[in-house]
């Protein structure tokens, strides 16, 4: 395995600007896990800026170290993890961008790598799920987000950051017996939003549920729902309270702490995780890199889960 640059030899503030200072895809013969950037935010409904997230999260990831004590493993020794760079997709044409993301994600998956994708806005989850489902069939989904993202259209447009999981259900690429939102909160357009979400098959664990029930009970319920099905995890960083992640496009008060999110993810160890994403970091609204640092640690724990599940 080729691991990250040694911080005892090259200070963290120097060296390559890859995620966690890992090798690039073109520097290894093959990869088990590829960190992929998708700097796309043409699907946002409020504050733009997530196109700058891959670079910001990579910069924050310089702080990461190779051993993960919470899961007692060194992920970069367990699997060959690389930085696959960014997908350059059309910022003016959402349909074309979705096609580009699906095509290039499929190419990477076909090499045998699993993906940890850094968005970008949540629109990108749809083409990523299409690519993953083409390999595994309909997948289980854990969707960490303040919002449902199962609305039908915005201004008549079916492909936005608020619609990816409705489209995914309609396309048959999700196993609707094993899909759940985690961390939802805040006002909705009406009761019908919840009714429609239930009709699509989603369970909901609100941020208040996490607070009242505790992490262990939430993890137990989520694991019972997903079983051993192929699992995709999608993390919108706005699942965190704005105190922990101010740099995002649609912040909502009353969110989870970064500790709660990380502990829930760690509770998924041993599940059949096939790929994941972390989206909606908007660096222009961040303070002291709080959001980018949180996102880099979320990505690191997801990479650890992927490495622990290496075939």
Secondary structure, 3 states (H helix, E strand, C coil): CCCCCCCCCCCCCCCCCCHHHCCEHHHCCCCCEEEEEECCCCCCCCCCCHHHHHHHHHHHHHHCCCCECCCCECHHHHCCEEEEEECCCCCCCHHHHHHHHHHHHHHHHCCCCEEEEEECCCCHHHHHHHHHHHHHCCEEEEEECCCCCCCCCECCECCCCCCHHHHHHHCCCEEEEEEEEEEECCCCCCHHHHHHHHHHCCEEEEHHHHHHHCHHHHHHHHHHHHCCCCEEEEEEHHHECCCCCCCECCCCCCCECHHHHHHHHHCCCCCCEEEEEEECECHHHCCCCHHHHHHHHHHHHHHHHHHHCCC
